[in-house]
Amino acid sequence: MQIANTPSRDEPVAALTSRITCPHCGFTHAEVMPTDACQYFYECRNCHVRLTPKPGDCCVFCSYGDVPCPPKTDGSCAC
């Protein structure tokens, strides 16, 4: 049985999770990143502060995550 949309061995696979660390309270949580867009807003699960990207970053994962977003990783980010 073949699974559709499975990358070949030669294709790089972007990480789909990133640990976001809130700059206000220091809480860290692993989140699944969208693969087809940059995420501009994120609400901390601990202190409920609404995070937005730092100037020059395309999304909250690039600003506060330990792994940049898939569009940035694979070069498709239009930001």
LINWORA-V669717 format. One record per backbone hydrogen bond with DSSP energy under -1.0 kcal/mol. CO is the residue of the C=O (numbers start at 1). NH is the residue of the N-H. Records with the same first field share a line. If there is no record, write none. Layout:
CO=NH + NH
This chain:
16=33
18=31
20=29
22=26
27=22
29=20
31=18
39=60
42=51
44=48
49=44
51=42
54=57
59=63
60=64
61=65
64=21
69=73
70=74
71=76 + 77
